[in-house]
Amino acid sequence: MATSPNITSFSGTNGSQFTVDDETVLAQNANKSWSLTEPDANTLRFSVQSGDYWSTSGWSDLTNDGGANRSEIEFSPRYAAGTQINISETLTVEPGATNTASFLDLNQLHSTTQSPPSPFVLGLDKSDHLVVVLQSPTTSWNVVYRSPDPIVRGQPMDLNFQLNMGPSGNGYVGVWLDGTQIVNYHGAVGATGAEYFWKEGVYRGSASETLTADFSNVHITTGAASVPSAPTQPTTPTTPTTPSVQPAVTQATATPGTGTEHVGDTITLSLAFNEAVTVTGAPTLSLNDGSKATYFGGSGTGTLTFKTTVASTDTSTSALAITGVNLPSGTAIKDASGIAANLSAAVKTFSGLAVSTAPVTPTQPTTPTTPPTPSATKPVLTIADSSLWVAGRGGTVDLGTKVTTTDSNDVVTVNITGLPKYETITDKLDGQTFRGNNITLTAAQVDSGLELHSYYRGGGYPTATLTLTASAKDPTTGAVATASPQSITVVDPRPAAVTGTTSSHHHHTATDHQPAATTTVAAPTTSQTIEPTDHLQTAAANTGFFASRGFAQLQQHFDPGASTLATTAAHPAIPADHPAATGSTMASFASQSFALLSQYLAAHTGQVDPGQIVAALSQATGWGHDSLLARPQH
């Protein structure tokens, strides 16, 4: 550790690293020109305004911390519980409006486990009282000190801290303000299983006022330390006097702080004072572009604002500057005691803030410019097979879909339309089942695997076209990017053709599916019974199939050229192209047809004797027009 606090390799940019008291620190701020500055080699100035959100690739105060405002540094050393940490510093809160934020932290001993996140906090409440708050595994917000009066803005405070974390009850916190101990706490403080690191700066809830704090001569040690001594008290003061403090400008800022302003643009200039001041009359600020900024408001507070609008008569400049404060007759800026303010520090040049009065001529691009990258990235939807089949009555098939994106921040969903009432989709993430013509699933549900279930019980071959559309939404901007829709055709149940010898063509594997029977239609010379490979007596649909096929063959032999007998069979049997049969040939085909019909009736009633179906099979030459299908009447 250095014996004299100092700051080296300073940079106020968010995410930059430099050293304070020979310790590496990390800047965390909104990356504004006023966020973090270095007035001298031993002082850091932290300032936040409304909307100053710290953000990194994985964190945003706007979305992750309720819109908090932040400008802090984090010290790199990590301290274990039971280690005494000794910190000394001089803290000055600059003049300005009273704090209105729900919380305002100036110093924190932060835990690495975030449970609780800050076992020790020194800050301000809403009435500018200094407060010290402790946290432990059993106490979330223990205010152990609140100053009797609000702090005096602009007045330095010498602070000393002795901190020893003990979450189980053996902790110690000592705080001294200007040499007087204000906190002497023994008990539980800290987070279980955590290490700790020091932070300083301004961290507050969302608020509209500007707040600036200076930290000087920061020094950190560990181990046993002596009790800070109180300032020497005068023996016998003679005549007590009240020192007169002259109000003075402490800081001048511009909004916007950088860029080029053109004719018609308005620039706001703010002067911060070390105490509240009152304005009488109409002061103005002289600017190096030849214009004046007129007084806008702030009387009675520690910040006065002025505004100027760029005019075509102004002079262009690469760096706008305040060159002086004008107080016409009857105009004054004084504090409550009537002391006139020192305005010398109002003179300032704003590097990076330019004024241009030249006409803005839009340039014509010679080549098409590259379109900006959208804030949401179009996701990629992949489909393994766009043509599927699935068996009815409880059959299932995997949809084979996946969705990916290159932007991890986007919220990706897949919308599916066209799902019929007799089908459902179940994800393998949590077993959730979806139904309806318009459903939306998360990327996690899609990537876990989607299984389509069919409960179709009809005799047809319905075809459903599912339309899948992948979309991505940026959670911050709300921008949406949508991929081109893709479709999957689902046939239910799987169709198969029977022509001569039938065979099945597999597009995809489904469960609970009974394949079509392989059947050979023989020449019309001998009687033949067609037997399915699966147990037809246990499947009503297959039984109906054979019955329909029997009727179809029978009708063809009645009148092969004019048959109009309808069939709902999935696989019609097509006999060879022979002339109309007669005699024993006709009897053979009739016998075959009636054999199929007998199987159907026997499977459905269990009562009919196949012999009762035909009035006279033996009279083959005349049965085509005279025979009557008979079924016992009950």
C-alpha distance (Angstrom), angle and dihedral (degrees) to the residues before:
residue distance angle dihedral
M1 . . .
A2 3.77 . .
T3 3.80 116.4 .
S4 3.81 90.7 -141.7
P5 3.80 118.0 47.3
N6 3.76 113.6 -122.6
I7 3.80 141.8 161.8
T8 3.81 121.7 -131.6
S9 3.81 136.4 177.5
F10 3.80 89.6 15.4
S11 3.80 122.1 -167.6
G12 3.80 124.9 164.6
T13 3.80 94.7 -160.6
N14 3.81 116.6 121.2
G15 3.81 109.9 -97.7
S16 3.82 94.5 17.2
Q17 3.82 122.1 132.5
F18 3.79 128.9 -142.2
T19 3.83 136.9 148.1
V20 3.79 133.0 -91.5
D21 3.81 117.2 -177.2
D22 3.84 87.8 -10.6
E23 3.82 91.0 -58.0
T24 3.81 122.3 117.7
V25 3.80 113.4 -118.0
L26 3.82 132.6 -171.3
A27 3.83 122.0 -139.0
Q28 3.82 116.3 -132.6
N29 3.81 114.4 -176.1
A30 3.82 146.9 114.5
N31 3.82 91.7 -86.5
K32 3.80 94.1 -116.6
S33 3.80 123.1 148.0
W34 3.81 89.6 -112.2
S35 3.82 97.5 41.9
L36 3.84 97.5 93.8
T37 3.81 126.8 2.0
E38 3.83 137.2 163.5
P39 3.84 112.9 -130.6
D40 3.82 89.9 179.3
A41 3.82 140.8 -10.4
N42 3.82 92.2 -84.3
T43 3.82 101.3 37.8
L44 3.79 134.9 74.1
R45 3.81 120.9 -167.8
F46 3.83 118.2 -152.8
S47 3.82 119.9 -167.5
V48 3.81 133.2 176.1
Q49 3.77 131.6 -173.5
S50 3.78 131.5 -173.5
G51 3.81 109.6 -65.4
D52 3.83 96.3 21.0
Y53 3.83 98.8 143.0
W54 3.80 122.5 176.1
S55 3.80 113.2 -141.1
T56 3.80 140.1 173.7
S57 3.79 132.9 177.1
G58 3.81 89.5 -80.3
W59 3.82 104.1 27.9
S60 3.80 140.0 49.5
D61 3.81 125.1 -179.4
L62 3.81 87.1 -150.9
T63 3.80 96.5 58.4
N64 3.82 103.3 19.0
D65 3.82 102.1 37.3
G66 3.79 106.1 36.2
G67 3.82 95.0 -98.5
A68 3.81 96.3 -56.1
N69 3.84 119.1 175.7
R70 3.81 117.6 -130.6
S71 3.79 145.1 -178.6
E72 3.83 110.7 158.8
I73 3.78 143.9 135.6
E74 3.80 124.2 -134.9
F75 3.83 119.1 -147.0
S76 3.81 113.3 -136.5
P77 3.86 102.2 -138.4
R78 3.83 115.5 100.1
Y79 3.80 117.8 -150.7
A80 3.81 126.4 -156.4
A81 3.78 123.6 -134.1
G82 3.80 110.9 -87.0
T83 3.83 92.8 36.9
Q84 3.80 114.3 119.7
I85 3.79 110.3 -133.4
N86 3.82 118.4 -161.9
I87 3.82 120.0 -163.0
S88 3.79 130.0 176.2
E89 3.80 126.6 -176.3
T90 3.79 145.3 147.6
L91 3.80 112.9 -120.8
T92 3.82 124.8 -165.5
V93 3.79 122.0 -179.5
E94 3.79 106.4 -156.0
P95 3.82 120.7 -127.7
G96 3.78 115.3 -86.7
A97 3.77 144.7 109.9
T98 3.81 117.8 -32.2
N99 3.78 113.8 -92.4
T100 3.82 114.8 -92.2
A101 3.82 98.7 172.5
S102 3.80 118.9 118.3
F103 3.81 88.0 -121.8
L104 3.81 135.1 7.2
D105 3.83 119.9 -169.1
L106 3.81 120.4 -170.0
N107 3.83 100.1 168.0
Q108 3.80 127.6 22.3
L109 3.78 136.3 179.2
H110 3.79 96.5 -153.6
S111 3.82 126.5 -157.8
T112 3.80 123.7 -136.3
T113 3.81 93.0 -138.3
Q114 3.82 96.3 53.3
S115 3.83 90.1 -138.4
P116 2.97 91.6 133.5
P117 3.82 98.6 0.1
S118 3.84 99.1 -152.4
P119 3.82 115.6 25.6
F120 3.84 89.5 178.6
V121 3.84 125.7 38.1
L122 3.81 132.0 169.4
G123 3.79 114.0 -170.9
L124 3.81 148.4 117.8
D125 3.79 130.9 -78.2
K126 3.80 124.2 -141.9
S127 3.82 92.3 -80.9
D128 3.83 95.1 49.6
H129 3.83 94.5 -103.8
L130 3.80 114.4 149.3
V131 3.83 110.3 -115.1
V132 3.82 135.4 -173.7
V133 3.83 116.1 -156.3
L134 3.82 127.2 -171.9
Q135 3.80 130.0 -165.1
S136 3.79 133.6 -165.7
P137 3.81 136.8 169.0
T138 3.82 88.4 -84.8
T139 3.84 101.5 33.0
S140 3.81 120.6 55.1
W141 3.84 101.7 -176.6
N142 3.81 118.6 13.3
V143 3.82 112.2 170.2
V144 3.82 103.3 -156.2
Y145 3.81 96.1 170.8
R146 3.84 138.7 25.6
S147 3.79 119.5 172.5
P148 3.82 115.4 -117.9
D149 3.80 91.1 -127.4
P150 3.80 135.4 26.5
I151 3.79 114.5 -90.6
V152 3.78 119.0 -98.4
R153 3.80 107.6 -110.1
G154 3.79 112.4 -128.5
Q155 3.84 93.3 20.3
P156 3.84 114.4 116.6
M157 3.82 117.3 -123.2
D158 3.83 119.8 -154.8
L159 3.81 107.0 -144.2
N160 3.81 131.3 -172.7
F161 3.80 125.2 -174.4
Q162 3.81 130.9 -168.7
L163 3.82 108.8 -173.5
N164 3.81 128.4 179.2
M165 3.80 114.5 170.9
G166 3.82 117.7 -141.1
P167 3.82 112.3 161.7
S168 3.81 92.7 -178.7
G169 3.81 93.7 59.2
N170 3.81 107.8 -80.6
G171 3.81 98.1 95.6
Y172 3.80 128.7 124.2
V173 3.82 133.1 -156.8
G174 3.79 123.2 -176.3
V175 3.81 123.4 177.8
W176 3.83 127.1 -176.8
L177 3.81 124.2 -168.0
D178 3.81 114.5 -162.6
G179 3.82 89.5 -20.0
T180 3.84 95.6 -49.3
Q181 3.79 118.1 110.3
I182 3.82 109.9 -124.0
V183 3.85 98.9 169.6
N184 3.81 127.4 40.9
Y185 3.81 105.2 165.5
H186 3.81 128.4 168.6
G187 3.81 119.2 -179.6
A188 3.79 144.1 59.8
V189 3.79 113.7 -9.9
G190 3.80 130.0 147.3
A191 3.81 138.3 39.4
T192 3.80 127.7 -69.6
G193 3.82 113.2 -101.0
A194 3.81 93.5 -2.2
E195 3.77 137.7 133.3
Y196 3.80 120.7 -147.3
F197 3.83 139.2 -135.6
W198 3.82 134.4 -173.7
K199 3.82 124.9 -114.0
E200 3.80 131.1 -177.0
G201 3.80 133.9 -179.2
V202 3.81 135.1 64.3
Y203 3.82 120.5 -41.0
R204 3.80 115.9 163.5
G205 3.79 145.9 148.6
S206 3.78 118.4 -91.6
A207 3.82 112.0 -64.2
S208 3.80 138.0 157.9
E209 3.82 101.1 -133.7
T210 3.81 125.8 85.4
L211 3.82 115.7 -114.6
T212 3.81 124.8 -167.9
A213 3.82 127.7 -176.8
D214 3.83 131.0 -178.7
F215 3.83 123.3 -149.0
S216 3.80 116.8 -164.6
N217 3.82 136.8 179.8
V218 3.81 95.3 7.0
H219 3.80 111.0 -173.3
I220 3.84 127.7 177.1
T221 3.83 129.4 -169.3
T222 3.81 135.9 159.4
G223 3.78 133.0 -138.2
A224 3.79 132.8 39.6
A225 3.81 115.0 -14.8
S226 3.77 135.4 -178.4
V227 3.76 122.1 -106.8
P228 3.81 110.7 -92.2
S229 3.79 110.8 -107.4
A230 3.78 123.4 -118.7
P231 3.80 118.4 -117.9
T232 3.79 115.7 -92.8
Q233 3.78 112.3 -91.1
P234 3.82 118.8 -140.4
T235 3.80 113.5 -110.5
T236 3.75 102.4 -135.5
P237 3.76 113.8 -6.2
T238 3.74 111.6 -148.5
T239 3.74 110.5 -152.2
P240 3.79 111.1 -6.2
T241 3.73 110.9 -133.1
T242 3.74 131.4 -165.8
P243 3.77 109.6 -131.1
S244 3.76 115.1 -129.5
V245 3.80 113.5 -130.1
Q246 3.76 114.4 -160.5
P247 3.79 114.6 -136.3
A248 3.79 110.6 -119.2
V249 3.78 141.5 175.9
T250 3.80 109.5 -101.1
Q251 3.78 100.6 176.8
A252 3.82 141.1 10.9
T253 3.81 120.0 -157.6
A254 3.81 137.2 176.8
T255 3.79 131.0 -147.6
P256 2.96 114.6 -124.1
G257 3.77 91.8 32.8
T258 3.81 97.9 -166.1
G259 3.79 140.2 19.3
T260 3.80 133.6 58.9
E261 3.79 120.8 -63.0
H262 3.79 120.2 -153.8
V263 3.81 136.6 -161.8
G264 3.81 108.9 -55.2
D265 3.81 95.6 22.7
T266 3.82 117.7 124.9
I267 3.82 123.3 -137.8
T268 3.83 122.3 -162.5
L269 3.81 117.8 -150.3
S270 3.83 120.5 -165.2
L271 3.81 129.8 -163.6
A272 3.81 116.3 -160.6
F273 3.84 118.4 -156.7
N274 3.79 132.8 -161.1
E275 3.82 89.5 -118.7
A276 3.78 140.2 9.3
V277 3.79 114.6 -68.4
T278 3.79 135.0 -166.6
V279 3.79 123.1 -136.1
T280 3.78 124.3 -148.9
G281 3.79 120.7 -176.7
A282 3.81 123.7 -0.1
P283 3.82 115.3 -57.7
T284 3.81 119.4 -170.0
L285 3.80 136.9 -163.3
S286 3.81 121.3 -128.9
L287 3.82 113.3 -136.3
N288 3.80 130.6 -159.6
D289 3.81 92.0 -121.9
G290 3.81 88.5 69.3
S291 3.82 95.7 -103.9
K292 3.79 133.3 106.3
A293 3.81 129.8 -127.9
T294 3.82 111.5 -137.3
Y295 3.80 124.5 -141.0
F296 3.82 112.1 -94.6
G297 3.81 106.9 174.8
G298 3.81 150.8 -67.3
S299 3.82 102.7 119.8
G300 3.81 109.6 157.9
T301 3.82 93.0 28.2
G302 3.79 135.5 81.0
T303 3.83 94.9 -104.9
L304 3.81 129.0 62.8
T305 3.80 121.5 -166.1
F306 3.81 129.8 -152.0
K307 3.81 129.6 -174.9
T308 3.79 134.9 -154.6
T309 3.80 131.5 -179.4
V310 3.80 118.7 -148.6
A311 3.82 110.9 -114.8
S312 3.78 130.2 -165.8
T313 3.82 88.6 -115.3
D314 3.81 92.6 59.6
T315 3.80 121.6 101.9
S316 3.79 118.1 -109.9
T317 3.81 114.0 -118.1
S318 3.79 134.7 177.4
A319 3.81 92.3 -140.6
L320 3.80 122.0 28.5
A321 3.80 114.1 -140.2
I322 3.82 139.7 -173.9
T323 3.80 105.4 -128.5
G324 3.81 99.2 -179.9
V325 3.81 149.9 -21.9
N326 3.80 116.7 -109.9
L327 3.83 120.7 -149.4
P328 3.81 108.9 -176.8
S329 3.77 119.9 -161.1
G330 3.78 110.5 -59.2
T331 3.80 92.8 19.4
A332 3.82 122.6 116.2
I333 3.83 142.6 159.0
K334 3.83 110.5 -151.2
D335 3.81 140.4 153.1
A336 3.80 125.7 -118.0
S337 3.83 90.6 -83.7
G338 3.78 91.1 56.6
I339 3.79 95.0 -109.4
A340 3.80 112.4 147.2
A341 3.78 115.8 -120.2
N342 3.79 124.4 -110.2
L343 3.83 102.9 -122.0
S344 3.81 99.7 179.2
A345 3.82 94.1 106.6
A346 3.80 90.1 59.1
V347 3.81 89.4 80.4
K348 3.80 105.0 95.1
T349 3.82 141.6 145.6
F350 3.81 116.9 -135.6
S351 3.77 104.2 -145.6
G352 3.79 111.0 -152.7
L353 3.82 95.4 25.0
A354 3.80 107.5 105.1
V355 3.80 131.7 -178.3
S356 3.82 119.9 -148.7
T357 3.81 123.6 -176.8
A358 3.81 94.3 179.5
P359 3.83 114.2 117.4
V360 3.76 112.2 -96.6
T361 3.81 107.6 -120.9
P362 3.77 114.0 -169.1
T363 3.77 111.2 -129.5
Q364 3.77 121.0 -135.4
P365 3.78 113.3 -128.9
T366 3.80 112.8 -124.6
T367 3.78 91.6 -153.0
P368 3.79 129.6 26.4
T369 3.77 110.1 -86.2
T370 3.74 120.9 -125.4
P371 3.79 108.9 -98.4
P372 3.80 113.5 -114.7
T373 3.73 118.6 -98.7
P374 3.82 108.1 -97.0
S375 3.74 116.9 -121.3
A376 3.82 88.6 -123.6
T377 3.83 121.1 53.7
K378 3.79 120.1 -139.1
P379 3.85 108.6 -113.6
V380 3.81 124.2 -132.5
L381 3.83 117.9 -122.5
T382 3.82 117.6 -164.0
I383 3.81 125.3 -166.8
A384 3.78 118.9 -166.2
D385 3.82 95.9 -156.7
S386 3.80 126.1 8.2
S387 3.84 93.6 -164.7
L388 3.82 116.6 59.9
W389 3.79 137.9 161.5
V390 3.77 130.2 -156.6
A391 3.81 133.3 -173.4
G392 3.81 117.7 -116.6
R393 3.77 126.4 -124.8
G394 3.79 95.9 55.5
G395 3.81 102.9 -27.7
T396 3.82 119.7 149.3
V397 3.80 138.3 -157.2
D398 3.82 132.7 -176.1
L399 3.83 111.3 -117.7
G400 3.83 90.8 -147.6
T401 3.78 96.1 -143.2
K402 3.83 130.2 150.7
V403 3.82 132.4 175.8
T404 3.82 127.0 -158.7
T405 3.81 137.7 177.3
T406 3.78 136.3 -170.9
D407 3.82 93.2 -144.5
S408 3.80 110.4 76.1
N409 3.82 91.4 -169.0
D410 3.82 94.3 61.5
V411 3.81 121.4 97.7
V412 3.81 105.1 -131.0
T413 3.82 124.4 -159.1
V414 3.81 136.3 170.0
N415 3.81 120.9 -142.7
I416 3.82 118.6 -155.0
T417 3.81 122.5 -164.9
G418 3.79 131.4 176.2
L419 3.83 98.3 47.8
P420 3.85 106.3 151.0
K421 3.79 123.1 -133.4
Y422 3.83 93.3 -106.7
E423 3.83 93.5 57.6
T424 3.82 133.1 67.5
I425 3.83 134.5 -174.5
T426 3.83 123.2 -137.4
D427 3.82 124.4 -168.8
K428 3.79 121.8 -142.4
L429 3.80 93.9 -140.3
D430 3.80 97.3 78.3
G431 3.79 103.3 -12.1
Q432 3.81 93.4 -106.6
T433 3.81 114.7 163.4
F434 3.81 121.5 -144.9
R435 3.81 128.5 -163.9
G436 3.79 135.9 171.4
N437 3.79 139.0 71.6
N438 3.83 94.9 -79.5
I439 3.83 121.0 37.7
T440 3.81 133.3 158.3
L441 3.82 125.4 -153.5
T442 3.80 133.0 -173.0
A443 3.80 122.4 -113.6
A444 3.82 89.7 -110.2
Q445 3.82 91.0 54.9
V446 3.81 92.1 48.1
D447 3.82 94.6 47.1
S448 3.81 91.6 48.4
G449 3.81 87.9 65.6
L450 3.81 130.7 -92.5
E451 3.78 121.1 -127.9
L452 3.82 121.5 -163.2
H453 3.83 116.7 -147.6
S454 3.83 121.6 -160.2
Y455 3.79 123.7 -156.3
Y456 3.81 95.6 173.7
R457 3.84 112.2 147.4
G458 3.79 102.0 174.1
G459 3.78 129.2 107.1
G460 3.79 99.0 -119.3
Y461 3.79 133.4 81.5
P462 3.82 105.2 -111.2
T463 3.79 117.1 -167.3
A464 3.81 120.1 -151.5
T465 3.81 122.5 -165.1
L466 3.80 111.6 -152.4
T467 3.81 115.3 -160.4
L468 3.84 114.1 -154.3
T469 3.81 121.2 -165.3
A470 3.84 122.5 -178.3
S471 3.83 118.8 -153.4
A472 3.83 134.8 -179.0
K473 3.81 125.7 -157.3
D474 3.80 125.9 -163.7
P475 3.84 105.8 -132.5
T476 3.81 92.7 -149.0
T477 3.81 104.4 43.9
G478 3.80 98.7 23.2
A479 3.83 90.2 -130.0
V480 3.82 114.2 154.7
A481 3.83 128.0 -152.2
T482 3.81 118.3 -168.8
A483 3.80 127.7 -164.0
S484 3.81 122.0 -139.9
P485 3.83 111.8 -82.4
Q486 3.81 117.6 -104.1
S487 3.79 128.4 -163.3
I488 3.79 138.8 -143.4
T489 3.81 120.7 -160.0
V490 3.82 113.6 -146.6
V491 3.83 119.4 -167.5
D492 3.82 116.3 -161.6
P493 2.99 118.4 -136.2
R494 3.80 107.8 12.2
P495 3.82 111.0 -99.1
A496 3.83 121.4 -132.8
A497 3.81 132.4 179.0
V498 3.83 125.5 -134.1
T499 3.79 111.5 -161.5
G500 3.73 112.1 150.9
T501 3.79 97.7 -41.8
T502 3.84 109.8 12.3
S503 3.82 126.6 -147.5
S504 3.80 134.3 -180.0
H505 3.84 125.0 -119.8
H506 3.80 113.5 -148.1
H507 3.82 117.7 -146.0
H508 3.80 94.8 165.0
T509 3.80 137.5 -6.8
A510 3.83 117.4 -104.9
T511 3.79 131.0 178.7
D512 3.85 127.0 -115.5
H513 3.85 92.5 22.5
Q514 3.80 122.5 146.4
P515 3.82 110.9 -153.8
A516 3.77 121.1 -131.4
A517 3.79 116.7 -94.2
T518 3.79 119.1 -100.8
T519 3.79 105.1 -126.4
T520 3.78 134.1 177.9
V521 3.81 119.0 -154.4
A522 3.77 104.2 -145.8
A523 3.78 128.6 -148.6
P524 3.81 111.7 -85.8
T525 3.76 95.7 -102.1
T526 3.81 104.9 92.6
S527 3.76 134.7 29.0
Q528 3.85 113.8 -100.6
T529 3.81 134.0 -175.2
I530 3.82 116.8 -149.7
E531 3.79 110.6 -140.2
P532 3.87 120.1 -166.4
T533 3.78 117.9 -133.8
D534 3.83 92.0 -127.5
H535 3.80 125.2 59.9
L536 3.78 102.8 -85.0
Q537 3.77 93.7 -173.0
T538 3.80 88.6 67.5
A539 3.81 97.4 48.4
A540 3.78 118.3 62.5
A541 3.78 92.5 -167.9
N542 3.85 92.5 58.1
T543 3.80 90.8 46.4
G544 3.80 90.6 54.7
F545 3.80 88.1 48.9
F546 3.79 93.9 57.9
A547 3.80 91.9 43.5
S548 3.77 92.1 53.2
R549 3.77 91.4 47.0
G550 3.78 90.9 51.6
F551 3.78 91.6 52.0
A552 3.80 90.5 47.5
Q553 3.80 93.8 53.8
L554 3.77 91.0 44.9
Q555 3.83 92.4 52.1
Q556 3.79 91.6 49.0
H557 3.78 90.3 57.3
F558 3.78 90.3 47.8
D559 3.82 90.8 58.5
P560 3.84 113.8 -16.5
G561 3.79 93.8 -173.2
A562 3.80 98.5 49.9
S563 3.77 104.7 32.1
T564 3.80 112.9 144.4
L565 3.78 98.5 166.7
A566 3.86 106.9 141.6
T567 3.76 120.4 -137.2
T568 3.79 131.7 -169.2
A569 3.78 93.7 -164.3
A570 3.79 115.0 132.8
H571 3.83 92.9 -139.4
P572 3.86 113.5 35.5
A573 3.80 113.8 -157.1
I574 3.81 109.9 -129.2
P575 3.79 113.6 -158.9
A576 3.79 121.5 -148.1
D577 3.78 117.5 -81.9
H578 3.85 99.7 -96.9
P579 3.79 128.8 151.7
A580 3.78 116.9 -102.5
A581 3.79 108.0 -62.9
T582 3.75 123.5 -127.0
G583 3.75 137.2 -177.4
S584 3.76 118.1 2.2
T585 3.82 91.3 -4.5
M586 3.79 91.8 59.1
A587 3.76 90.6 47.3
S588 3.77 91.3 52.9
F589 3.83 93.0 54.1
A590 3.77 91.6 43.4
S591 3.77 90.0 51.7
Q592 3.78 90.8 50.7
S593 3.82 92.4 48.7
F594 3.76 93.9 47.7
A595 3.79 90.1 48.7
L596 3.80 89.4 60.5
L597 3.81 90.9 44.7
S598 3.79 91.1 50.1
Q599 3.79 90.6 53.0
Y600 3.83 89.4 54.0
L601 3.81 95.2 48.8
A602 3.77 93.7 44.0
A603 3.80 91.3 51.4
H604 3.83 92.4 50.7
T605 3.83 104.0 39.4
G606 3.74 107.9 16.4
Q607 3.84 86.7 -154.1
V608 3.78 107.1 81.5
D609 3.79 121.8 96.2
P610 3.77 107.4 -144.2
G611 3.79 87.8 -135.5
Q612 3.79 90.3 64.8
I613 3.78 92.8 59.0
V614 3.82 97.5 71.1
A615 3.77 122.7 54.9
A616 3.78 95.5 -159.5
L617 3.79 119.6 -5.6
S618 3.78 92.4 166.7
Q619 3.82 92.2 65.0
A620 3.79 92.4 73.2
T621 3.78 98.9 159.8
G622 3.76 96.3 62.4
W623 3.81 105.6 27.9
G624 3.77 96.1 96.0
H625 3.82 93.2 78.3
D626 3.81 104.8 15.1
S627 3.80 107.7 42.5
L628 3.78 120.3 96.5
L629 3.82 125.9 -152.3
A630 3.74 103.9 -125.3
R631 3.82 127.1 -162.6
P632 3.81 122.2 178.9
Q633 3.80 112.0 -101.9
H634 3.81 118.1 -131.5
